[in-house]
Amino acid sequence: MKIGAIIPIRLASERLPGKALADICGRPVVAHLLDRVAASRFIADRKDVVVCTTTAATDDPLEVAVKAEGCSVFRGSIDDIIKRFGDAIEAFGFDAVIQADGDDPLSATECMDATTEALLADPSLDIVTMRGLPLGCATKTFTRKAMQKVLAAYRTERNDTGFIYFFTKSGLCKHLDLENTKPEWRQDKARLTLDYEADLVLFRAIFEALYRPGKPFSLAEAVAFLNAHPDLVASNLDVQEEYWARTAEKAKLNFRDAEGNERSITL
């Protein structure tokens, strides 16, 4: 199987515009994320890490930054991430993909490897996820077949929030949700996703303490650092309520089930 990675990113973010190019330790946020994805043992070549961005001119600087890191770019629909993903998978000929989110510069390579290994071990599976990791560290792995099932059924074309629910909450795909059993990977309070200025401040503190060029620090190292600095863990939690309320408002997705009935997914 040809395995790649797809990462949805656009620079026209509502809450923190241009965040993927914000500086952390002298490099853009996206560069740190690309390092972590490319470190997966299932990614044979950095060019198989594909940032799926839009055709908008505002995303031109993102394309330049990604290609400077030796990774690839696919440009497609502005609001329809499902179509963008489907078109990218076809263009690159991937049989399965690791999917990390562009808002998550601490996406865990350990999760990528675990979910991909589980997917490859059971040909009946469409998608594998993992629970029990800090918010913003979990990734997913799904097959081209899963992508085709979702493409045939989804109806909501503005799906940039909650798009993964088409794979995990619709019943369209056979889904395995792994449980994290490693205590060194657990941190149940930390918010490690980049949507607000307070999130960026936290990421800068983590990377300034742990970053080393050429070798991404581990999830266990990040968790140990956060456990030793509870003040940092608490520093961005005041945005959580707004974050989840916004997600619930936007993640309203329609699809057709196997019988042709239109159904809805909500958070």
C-alpha positions as CSV (number, residue, x, y, z in Angstrom):
1,M,0.0,0.0,0.0
2,K,1.1,3.5,-0.7
3,I,0.8,5.5,2.5
4,G,0.8,9.2,2.7
5,A,-0.3,12.0,5.0
6,I,-2.8,14.8,4.4
7,I,-3.1,17.9,6.5
8,P,-5.8,20.6,6.0
9,I,-4.5,24.1,6.4
10,R,-5.6,27.5,5.2
11,L,-4.2,30.9,6.3
12,A,-7.6,32.7,6.4
13,S,-8.4,31.5,9.9
14,E,-11.2,33.4,11.7
15,R,-9.7,33.5,15.1
16,L,-5.9,33.6,14.5
17,P,-5.2,34.5,10.8
18,G,-1.9,33.2,9.4
19,K,-1.3,31.0,12.4
20,A,0.4,28.2,10.4
21,L,3.2,30.7,9.6
22,A,3.5,32.1,13.1
23,D,7.1,31.8,14.4
24,I,8.1,29.2,17.0
25,C,11.9,28.8,17.6
26,G,12.7,30.5,14.3
27,R,10.5,28.3,12.2
28,P,6.9,28.5,11.1
29,V,4.3,26.5,13.0
30,V,3.7,24.3,10.0
31,A,7.3,23.3,9.7
32,H,7.2,21.8,13.2
33,L,4.0,19.9,12.3
34,L,5.5,18.6,9.1
35,D,8.5,17.3,11.0
36,R,6.3,15.3,13.3
37,V,4.3,13.8,10.5
38,A,7.3,13.0,8.4
39,A,8.9,11.2,11.4
40,S,6.2,8.4,11.2
41,R,7.8,5.1,10.3
42,F,5.1,4.7,7.7
43,I,6.1,7.8,5.7
44,A,8.8,6.8,3.3
45,D,9.4,10.3,1.8
46,R,8.7,13.8,3.0
47,K,7.0,14.4,-0.4
48,D,4.3,12.0,0.7
49,V,3.3,14.5,3.4
50,V,0.7,16.7,1.7
51,V,-0.7,20.0,3.0
52,C,-4.2,20.3,1.5
53,T,-4.9,24.0,1.2
54,T,-7.2,26.1,-0.9
55,T,-7.0,27.8,-4.3
56,A,-7.3,31.2,-2.6
57,A,-4.4,33.6,-3.3
58,T,-4.1,34.1,0.5
59,D,-2.7,30.6,0.7
60,D,0.2,31.3,-1.7
61,P,2.7,32.0,1.2
62,L,1.7,28.7,2.8
63,E,2.6,26.7,-0.4
64,V,6.0,28.4,-0.4
65,A,6.6,27.5,3.2
66,V,5.6,23.9,2.8
67,K,7.7,23.3,-0.3
68,A,10.7,24.8,1.5
69,E,10.3,21.9,4.0
70,G,10.5,19.3,1.2
71,C,6.8,18.4,1.5
72,S,4.0,18.6,-1.0
73,V,0.9,20.8,-1.5
74,F,-2.5,20.1,-3.0
75,R,-4.8,23.1,-3.6
76,G,-8.5,22.6,-3.8
77,S,-11.9,23.6,-2.6
78,I,-12.0,26.5,-0.1
79,D,-14.7,25.2,2.3
80,D,-15.2,21.6,1.2
81,I,-12.4,19.6,3.0
82,I,-14.0,16.3,2.0
83,K,-13.7,17.1,-1.7
84,R,-10.2,18.5,-1.1
85,F,-9.1,15.3,0.6
86,G,-10.6,13.1,-2.0
87,D,-9.0,15.0,-4.9
88,A,-5.6,15.0,-3.1
89,I,-5.7,11.2,-2.4
90,E,-6.5,10.6,-6.1
91,A,-3.8,13.0,-7.3
92,F,-1.1,11.3,-5.2
93,G,-2.3,7.8,-5.5
94,F,-2.5,7.0,-1.8
95,D,-4.1,3.8,-0.6
96,A,-4.2,5.0,3.0
97,V,-3.4,8.3,4.7
98,I,-2.4,9.6,8.1
99,Q,-4.6,12.6,8.7
100,A,-3.3,15.3,11.1
101,D,-4.9,18.7,11.6
102,G,-3.1,21.9,10.7
103,D,-4.1,23.4,14.1
104,D,-2.1,20.8,15.9
105,P,1.7,21.3,15.9
106,L,2.1,18.7,18.6
107,S,0.3,15.9,16.6
108,A,1.8,12.7,18.0
109,T,4.0,10.6,15.8
110,E,3.3,7.8,18.2
111,C,-0.4,8.0,17.5
112,M,0.2,8.0,13.7
113,D,2.3,4.8,14.0
114,A,-0.2,3.1,16.3
115,T,-3.3,3.9,14.2
116,T,-1.6,3.0,10.9
117,E,-0.3,-0.3,12.3
118,A,-3.8,-1.2,13.5
119,L,-5.3,-0.3,10.1
120,L,-2.8,-2.4,8.2
121,A,-3.3,-5.3,10.5
122,D,-7.0,-5.6,9.7
123,P,-8.1,-5.2,6.1
124,S,-11.8,-4.9,7.1
125,L,-11.1,-1.5,8.8
126,D,-11.7,1.8,7.2
127,I,-10.4,4.2,9.8
128,V,-8.5,4.0,13.1
129,T,-8.4,6.7,15.7
130,M,-7.0,7.0,19.3
131,R,-8.6,8.4,22.4
132,G,-7.0,9.3,25.7
133,L,-4.4,11.7,24.3
134,P,-4.1,15.4,25.1
135,L,-6.5,17.6,23.0
136,G,-4.6,18.3,19.8
137,C,-2.2,15.3,19.8
138,A,-4.4,12.6,18.3
139,T,-4.4,11.8,14.6
140,K,-6.3,9.4,12.4
141,T,-5.5,6.9,9.7
142,F,-8.0,5.9,7.0
143,T,-8.1,4.1,3.7
144,R,-8.9,5.3,0.2
145,K,-11.9,3.0,0.4
146,A,-13.2,5.0,3.4
147,M,-12.7,8.2,1.5
148,Q,-14.7,6.9,-1.4
149,K,-17.5,5.9,1.0
150,V,-17.7,9.4,2.5
151,L,-17.5,11.1,-0.9
152,A,-20.5,9.1,-2.1
153,A,-22.6,9.9,0.9
154,Y,-21.8,13.4,2.3
155,R,-24.1,16.3,1.5
156,T,-22.8,19.3,3.6
157,E,-20.2,21.0,1.5
158,R,-19.1,23.6,4.2
159,N,-17.5,21.0,6.4
160,D,-14.2,22.5,7.6
161,T,-15.4,22.0,11.2
162,G,-16.2,18.4,12.1
163,F,-15.4,16.8,8.8
164,I,-13.9,13.7,10.4
165,Y,-17.3,12.9,11.9
166,F,-18.4,11.7,8.4
167,F,-15.8,8.9,8.9
168,T,-16.4,8.2,12.6
169,K,-20.0,9.1,13.5
170,S,-22.0,8.3,10.4
171,G,-21.8,4.5,10.4
172,L,-20.5,4.7,6.8
173,C,-17.1,3.4,7.8
174,K,-15.8,0.5,9.9
175,H,-14.1,2.4,12.7
176,L,-11.7,1.2,15.4
177,D,-11.0,3.7,18.3
178,L,-7.9,2.6,20.1
179,E,-7.5,3.4,23.8
180,N,-4.2,5.0,25.0
181,T,-2.9,2.7,27.7
182,K,0.4,4.6,28.3
183,P,0.3,6.9,31.3
184,E,3.3,8.8,30.0
185,W,1.1,9.9,27.1
186,R,-1.8,11.2,29.2
187,Q,-2.6,14.8,30.2
188,D,-6.3,15.2,30.5
189,K,-6.4,19.0,31.1
190,A,-4.0,20.4,28.5
191,R,-5.3,22.2,25.5
192,L,-2.8,21.7,22.7
193,T,-4.6,23.0,19.6
194,L,-3.8,26.4,18.0
195,D,-6.9,28.7,17.7
196,Y,-6.2,31.6,19.9
197,E,-3.3,33.8,20.9
198,A,-3.1,32.1,24.3
199,D,-2.6,28.8,22.6
200,L,0.4,30.2,20.6
201,V,2.0,31.5,23.8
202,L,1.7,28.0,25.3
203,F,3.2,26.3,22.2
204,R,6.1,28.7,22.3
205,A,6.8,27.9,25.9
206,I,6.8,24.1,25.2
207,F,9.0,24.4,22.1
208,E,11.4,26.8,23.7
209,A,12.0,24.2,26.4
210,L,12.0,21.0,24.3
211,Y,12.8,21.8,20.7
212,R,15.9,20.3,19.1
213,P,16.5,20.6,15.3
214,G,16.3,17.4,13.3
215,K,14.5,15.3,15.9
216,P,11.0,16.1,17.1
217,F,10.6,15.7,20.9
218,S,8.3,12.9,22.0
219,L,4.8,13.0,23.3
220,A,6.1,11.6,26.6
221,E,8.5,14.5,26.8
222,A,5.8,17.1,26.2
223,V,3.5,15.5,28.8
224,A,6.3,15.4,31.4
225,F,7.0,19.1,30.8
226,L,3.4,20.0,31.1
227,N,3.0,17.9,34.3
228,A,5.9,19.8,35.7
229,H,4.4,23.2,34.8
230,P,0.7,23.2,35.8
231,D,0.6,27.0,35.4
232,L,1.2,26.6,31.7
233,V,-1.5,23.9,31.4
234,A,-3.9,26.4,32.9
235,S,-2.8,29.3,30.9
236,N,-5.1,28.8,27.9
237,L,-8.0,26.9,29.4
238,D,-10.3,30.0,29.6
239,V,-10.9,29.6,25.8
240,Q,-12.2,26.1,26.1
241,E,-15.9,26.9,26.5
242,E,-15.9,29.2,23.5
243,Y,-13.9,26.6,21.5
244,W,-16.4,23.8,22.1
245,A,-19.4,26.0,21.7
246,R,-18.2,27.1,18.3
247,T,-17.3,23.5,17.3
248,A,-20.9,22.4,18.3
249,E,-22.4,25.2,16.3
250,K,-20.5,24.6,13.1
251,A,-20.3,20.7,13.2
252,K,-23.7,20.1,11.7
253,L,-23.2,17.7,8.9
254,N,-25.7,15.9,6.5
255,F,-25.2,12.7,4.6
256,R,-27.1,9.8,3.0
257,D,-27.0,6.5,4.8
258,A,-26.9,3.1,3.0
259,E,-30.7,3.1,2.5
260,G,-30.6,6.6,0.9
261,N,-32.1,8.4,3.8
262,E,-30.7,11.9,4.6
263,R,-29.3,12.0,8.1
264,S,-27.5,14.5,10.3
265,I,-24.4,14.4,12.5
266,T,-23.9,16.8,15.5
267,L,-21.2,17.0,18.1
